[in-house]
Amino acid sequence: MKREADWWFWISFAAFVLFSAAVEGRLLHPFDAWMLRTVQSQTSTVLDVAGMVLSVPGGADYAGAALLVLAAGLFFKGRRVLARRLLVAFVVTGLLELAMKTWLPTVPVPEEAARSIDPSFVPELPNQYPYPSGHMLRAVILFGAVYLLWPNRLLRAAILAILVGAAASRVYLGVHWASDVIGGILLGVAGLAWAFRERSPNKRRQVTGTGRRQKPKPDI
């Protein structure tokens, strides 16, 4: 799995960079506008509530607390490296998200498209631009880690359903373009793959001690 994670990291990160360039160039704006109109063509109070509920797992406070619990469990089970890497991936990708929302000029979502506010105990920082979706970024890292750690078919099906619902809800609620959601997913996959990727042989030797030189045996 670790070697596959290495490939996933490079592919998803390269895709994120290229996709971000396309978003910055506004090449996807016609698609985004069409998706927003299509998803919001049928609205209701029930869908509004469902969208808010599905947005909860990606909130910074909820996802952050849940990931701390997961990392603590991994730490006490002896998987300390993975626990640290998951926390590092969560923090670094979050900082990259904030930087891009500050300095990467993209088309803002019209205010009249918003159908609700995100439920959160922590006030969200005002962002100048919407790309990428932090909710999808955090949801992918959190639920992706659970998906990889516990290979249960029913659990994995539920996780995929939650992620699909969360992605749709971000557009339906009018807080993100579809391209913001896709960008958040790609960045989340890259962060998750980095956490699970294989360490270099040199670092592994330093940890295990297998890289030490052995003294040559004297000739008899």
C-alpha positions in Angstrom: 0.0 0.0 0.0 2.9 2.4 0.8 4.4 2.1 -2.7 0.9 2.7 -4.2 0.6 5.8 -1.9 3.8 7.1 -3.4 2.4 7.0 -6.9 -0.9 8.5 -5.7 1.0 11.4 -4.1 2.9 12.4 -7.2 -0.1 12.0 -9.5 -2.6 13.8 -7.3 -0.2 16.6 -6.5 0.7 17.1 -10.2 -3.0 17.1 -11.1 -3.7 19.6 -8.3 -1.0 22.0 -9.7 -2.3 21.7 -13.3 -5.9 22.0 -12.2 -5.1 25.1 -10.0 -3.5 26.8 -13.0 -6.6 26.1 -15.1 -8.8 27.6 -12.3 -6.6 30.7 -12.0 -6.9 31.2 -15.7 -10.7 31.0 -15.4 -10.9 28.2 -18.0 -13.4 26.3 -15.9 -15.7 29.2 -15.0 -18.3 28.3 -17.7 -18.5 24.8 -16.3 -18.7 26.1 -12.7 -21.6 28.4 -13.6 -23.5 25.6 -15.3 -23.0 23.2 -12.4 -24.2 25.8 -9.9 -27.4 26.4 -11.9 -28.0 22.7 -12.4 -27.5 21.7 -8.8 -29.6 24.6 -7.5 -32.4 24.1 -10.0 -34.3 22.0 -7.4 -34.1 23.5 -3.9 -36.0 22.7 -0.7 -35.6 23.0 3.1 -34.9 19.3 3.4 -32.0 19.6 0.9 -30.7 22.7 2.8 -30.6 20.8 6.1 -29.0 17.7 4.4 -26.4 20.0 2.9 -25.6 21.5 6.2 -25.3 18.1 7.9 -23.0 16.8 5.2 -20.8 19.8 5.5 -20.2 19.2 9.2 -17.4 16.5 8.9 -15.3 18.9 6.8 -15.4 21.8 9.2 -12.0 22.8 10.7 -13.2 22.2 14.3 -14.9 18.9 13.7 -12.3 17.4 11.4 -9.4 18.7 13.5 -10.8 17.1 16.7 -11.6 13.8 14.9 -8.2 13.6 13.4 -6.5 14.3 16.8 -8.5 11.4 18.2 -7.5 9.1 15.3 -3.8 10.2 15.6 -3.9 9.5 19.3 -5.3 6.0 18.7 -2.6 5.3 16.1 0.1 6.6 18.5 -0.9 4.4 21.4 -1.2 1.4 19.0 2.5 1.9 18.0 1.9 3.5 14.6 3.5 6.7 15.7 5.1 7.6 12.4 1.7 7.4 10.6 0.1 9.4 13.4 2.6 12.2 13.0 2.5 12.2 9.2 -1.3 12.5 9.2 -1.2 15.5 11.5 1.6 17.1 9.4 -0.4 16.5 6.2 -3.6 18.0 7.8 -1.7 21.2 9.0 0.4 21.7 5.9 -2.4 21.3 3.4 -4.6 23.6 5.5 -1.9 26.3 5.4 -1.6 25.8 1.6 -5.4 26.2 1.4 -5.4 29.5 3.3 -2.5 30.8 1.2 -4.2 30.0 -2.1 -7.5 31.5 -0.8 -5.5 34.7 -0.1 -3.2 35.0 -3.1 -4.7 32.9 -6.0 -7.2 35.1 -7.8 -10.3 33.1 -8.8 -13.9 34.1 -9.4 -15.9 34.4 -6.2 -19.2 32.6 -5.8 -22.1 35.1 -6.0 -23.4 36.0 -2.5 -27.0 35.5 -3.7 -26.2 31.8 -4.4 -25.5 31.0 -0.7 -28.3 29.0 0.9 -27.0 28.7 4.4 -23.9 29.2 6.6 -21.7 26.4 7.8 -22.3 25.1 11.3 -19.1 25.7 13.3 -18.0 26.5 16.9 -15.0 28.3 15.6 -15.4 31.5 13.5 -14.1 31.0 10.0 -11.4 33.3 8.7 -12.6 35.6 5.9 -11.2 34.4 2.6 -10.8 36.6 -0.4 -11.1 33.7 -2.9 -13.0 30.3 -2.7 -10.4 28.0 -4.2 -9.8 25.2 -3.0 -12.6 23.9 -0.8 -11.2 23.4 2.8 -14.2 21.3 3.8 -13.4 18.7 1.0 -9.7 18.8 1.7 -10.2 18.0 5.4 -13.0 15.4 4.8 -10.8 13.5 2.3 -7.8 13.4 4.7 -10.0 12.3 7.7 -12.3 9.8 6.0 -9.6 8.7 3.6 -7.4 7.6 6.5 -10.3 5.7 8.0 -11.0 4.1 4.6 -7.4 2.9 4.3 -7.0 1.8 7.9 -10.2 -0.3 8.2 -10.9 -2.4 5.1 -14.6 -3.0 5.9 -16.8 -3.0 2.8 -19.9 -1.5 4.5 -17.7 1.2 6.2 -16.0 2.0 3.0 -19.3 2.3 1.1 -20.6 4.6 3.8 -17.4 6.8 3.6 -17.7 7.1 -0.2 -21.4 8.1 0.1 -20.5 10.7 2.7 -17.7 12.2 0.6 -20.0 12.3 -2.5 -22.7 13.9 -0.5 -20.3 16.4 1.0 -19.0 17.4 -2.4 -22.5 17.9 -3.8 -23.5 19.9 -0.7 -20.7 22.4 -1.1 -22.0 23.4 -4.6 -25.7 23.1 -3.6 -25.3 25.4 -0.6 -23.6 28.0 -2.9 -20.4 28.3 -0.9 -18.1 26.8 -3.6 -17.8 26.3 -7.3 -17.5 22.7 -8.5 -13.8 23.4 -9.4 -13.2 24.5 -5.7 -14.5 21.1 -4.6 -12.4 19.2 -7.1 -9.3 21.1 -6.1 -9.9 20.4 -2.4 -10.3 16.7 -3.3 -7.0 16.6 -5.2 -5.1 18.4 -2.5 -6.7 16.1 0.1 -5.7 13.0 -1.8 -2.1 14.3 -2.1 -1.9 15.0 1.6 -3.4 11.6 2.5 -1.1 9.8 0.1 2.0 11.6 1.5 1.0 10.4 5.0 0.8 6.8 3.9 3.7 6.9 1.4 6.9 4.8 1.9 9.8 6.4 3.5 13.1 6.5 1.7 15.5 3.5 2.3 18.1 5.8 3.9 15.7 7.1 6.5 14.5 3.5 7.2 18.1 2.4 7.8 18.6 5.2 10.2 15.6 4.1 12.2 16.2 0.4 12.2 20.0 0.6 12.4 20.5 -1.6 9.4 22.5 1.0 7.7 25.4 0.7 10.1 28.7 -0.5 8.8 29.9 -3.8 10.0 33.5 -4.3 10.9 35.3 -6.6 8.5 36.1 -10.0 9.9 39.8 -10.7 10.2 41.2 -13.3 7.8 42.2 -16.6 9.5 
